[in-house]
Amino acid sequence: MSSIDSNAIPVITIDGPTASGKGTVAQRVAAALGFHYLDSGALYRLVALLALERGIAADDADRLAQLAATMRPRFAGGRIELDGRDVTDAIRTEEVSAMASRIAVHAPVRAALLETQRSFRQPPGLVADGRDMGTVVFPDARLKVYLTASVEERARRRYKQLIEKGIPANIATLSQELRARDERDSKRSASPLKPAEDAYQLDSSALSIDEVVARILDWYRKV
């Protein structure tokens, strides 16, 4: 029985900063193509959640990497389970988000999650969103997209998300946090946030989700 060459399985990567809309866009592109979907940020959030629960410091790279290497999350039906419990909402808090950004700078953590991320590459194809999907995790992706938006627009989107969930938020504070996270993500030594050299760059500030999805699907059909 012949094995499938994973390198032959098409991948679309959608990278970009926090609140650029890449998660929603990636899910819709995957649904349109019948592909699998990888939310790579969820993996870092899972490590962050466990670290917060177990009192592990954000600068303890070795223990964080051990968490990353041994956790066994389950993704199904749009929900995420860890150790038999649903953590879908728990990993979306601002506290976990901030912790995830701080631990993502550690090379051992990123290395520990690398094979887990690549294991999502299954037939008929994969759409992966994150910050280094096109530069590090899937450098041979068939289509690479770098999706961004202005800090003001991203803060507005994040504010709307939080208010809809009943979580109090302040746009000015969110803008400050986004700028700080952008700087931290782009200046880290391990897999910094940046467009792949062969990525299509798209500013979604003035575009609807439907328009962004249509643009990416059009690019994919042409590559």
C-alpha positions in Angstrom: 0.0 0.0 0.0 1.6 3.3 -1.1 1.9 6.1 1.4 0.9 9.6 0.5 3.7 12.1 0.0 2.7 14.9 2.4 4.6 17.4 0.3 2.2 16.8 -2.5 -0.8 17.8 -0.4 -1.6 21.5 -1.2 -1.3 24.0 1.6 -2.5 27.6 1.8 -0.9 29.7 4.6 -2.5 32.9 5.9 -0.1 34.8 8.3 -0.6 38.2 9.9 -0.8 40.1 13.1 -3.3 39.8 15.9 -6.9 40.6 14.9 -6.2 40.9 11.2 -9.1 38.5 10.5 -6.9 35.6 9.4 -8.7 33.0 11.5 -12.2 33.7 10.2 -10.8 34.1 6.6 -8.8 30.9 6.8 -11.8 28.9 8.1 -14.0 30.2 5.2 -11.3 29.5 2.6 -10.9 26.0 4.0 -14.7 25.4 3.9 -14.9 26.6 0.3 -12.2 24.2 -0.8 -13.1 21.3 1.4 -9.7 21.5 3.1 -8.7 20.9 6.7 -8.0 24.0 8.9 -5.2 24.7 11.3 -5.4 27.5 13.9 -1.8 27.4 14.9 -2.4 30.2 17.5 -4.7 27.9 19.4 -1.7 25.6 20.1 0.3 28.4 21.7 -2.9 29.5 23.6 -3.2 25.9 25.0 0.4 26.0 26.3 -0.4 29.4 27.8 -3.5 28.2 29.5 -1.7 25.2 31.0 1.2 27.4 32.1 -1.2 29.9 33.8 -3.0 27.0 35.6 0.2 25.4 36.8 2.0 28.5 37.8 4.8 28.2 35.2 6.5 31.5 34.4 6.5 33.0 30.9 10.3 33.0 30.8 10.6 29.3 31.8 11.3 28.1 28.3 12.3 24.5 29.2 9.1 23.7 31.2 6.9 25.5 28.6 8.5 23.4 25.8 7.8 20.3 27.9 4.1 21.3 28.1 4.0 21.9 24.4 5.6 18.5 23.6 3.3 16.5 25.9 -0.1 18.0 25.6 -2.6 16.2 23.5 -5.4 18.5 22.4 -8.4 17.3 20.4 -9.9 19.5 17.7 -13.4 18.5 16.6 -16.6 20.3 15.4 -15.1 23.7 15.9 -14.3 22.9 19.6 -11.0 22.2 21.4 -10.6 19.7 24.1 -7.7 19.2 26.4 -7.5 16.4 29.0 -11.1 15.7 28.5 -12.4 19.2 29.0 -13.7 21.8 26.6 -11.2 24.7 26.5 -12.5 26.5 23.4 -13.6 29.6 25.3 -10.9 29.4 28.0 -8.1 29.9 25.6 -9.7 33.1 24.1 -9.4 35.3 27.1 -7.1 38.4 27.0 -5.0 36.9 29.8 -4.3 33.7 27.8 -3.7 35.8 24.7 -1.1 37.9 26.4 0.6 34.9 27.9 0.7 33.1 24.5 2.4 36.1 22.9 5.1 36.1 25.7 5.8 32.3 25.4 5.8 32.3 21.6 9.2 34.0 21.6 10.9 30.9 22.9 12.6 28.8 20.3 12.2 25.5 22.3 8.4 26.0 22.5 8.2 26.7 18.7 10.3 23.7 18.0 8.2 21.5 20.2 5.0 22.5 18.3 6.5 22.2 14.8 5.7 18.6 14.1 2.2 18.9 15.7 1.4 21.7 13.3 2.8 19.8 10.3 0.7 16.8 11.2 -2.4 18.7 10.1 -1.3 18.4 6.5 -3.7 15.8 5.4 -5.6 15.1 2.1 -7.2 16.8 0.3 -5.4 20.0 1.6 -4.9 22.4 4.4 -5.4 26.1 5.2 -3.2 27.1 8.1 -3.2 30.5 9.8 -0.7 32.0 12.2 2.5 34.1 12.2 5.1 31.8 10.7 3.1 29.3 8.6 4.5 30.5 5.3 8.0 31.3 6.5 8.8 28.3 8.8 6.1 25.6 9.2 5.0 25.2 5.5 7.7 27.0 3.4 6.6 24.9 0.4 2.9 26.0 0.6 1.2 26.4 -2.8 -0.2 29.8 -1.8 1.1 32.1 0.9 -0.9 35.1 2.1 0.1 37.9 4.5 -3.1 39.5 5.8 -3.0 42.7 7.8 -5.1 45.8 8.7 -4.4 49.0 10.5 -4.1 48.9 14.2 -7.2 51.1 14.6 -9.3 48.7 12.5 -7.9 45.6 14.3 -8.6 47.2 17.7 -12.2 48.0 16.5 -12.7 44.4 15.4 -11.3 43.0 18.7 -13.5 45.4 20.7 -16.6 44.2 18.8 -15.6 40.5 19.5 -15.1 41.1 23.2 -18.3 43.1 23.7 -20.4 40.5 21.8 -19.0 37.9 24.3 -20.0 40.1 27.2 -16.3 40.9 28.1 -15.7 44.6 28.9 -13.1 46.3 26.7 -11.5 49.6 25.9 -10.5 50.5 22.3 -7.6 52.7 23.4 -6.2 50.0 25.6 -6.7 47.4 22.9 -4.8 49.6 20.4 -1.9 49.9 22.9 -1.8 46.1 23.4 -1.9 45.4 19.7 1.0 47.7 19.0 3.0 46.1 21.8 2.2 42.6 20.5 3.1 43.6 17.0 6.5 44.8 18.1 7.1 41.7 20.3 6.1 39.3 17.5 8.1 41.1 14.7 11.3 41.5 16.8 11.5 38.1 18.4 14.6 36.1 17.3 12.6 32.8 16.8 10.3 32.9 13.8 9.5 36.6 13.8 6.3 37.8 12.3 7.0 38.9 8.7 5.6 38.2 5.2 7.2 35.3 3.3 9.2 36.5 0.4 6.7 34.9 -2.0 3.6 35.8 -0.1 0.7 37.8 -1.5 0.1 40.8 0.8 -3.4 42.0 1.5 -4.6 44.9 3.7 -8.1 44.1 4.8 -8.8 47.4 6.5 -11.4 48.5 4.0 -12.5 45.0 2.8 -15.3 42.8 4.0 -14.6 39.2 5.0 -16.3 38.0 1.8 -14.1 40.2 -0.3 -10.9 38.9 1.3 -12.0 35.3 0.9 -12.9 35.8 -2.7 -9.5 37.4 -3.4 -7.6 34.5 -1.8 -9.7 31.9 -3.6 -9.0 33.7 -6.9 -5.2 33.7 -6.2 -5.4 30.0 -5.3 -7.1 29.1 -8.6 -4.3 31.0 -10.5 -1.2 29.5 -8.8 
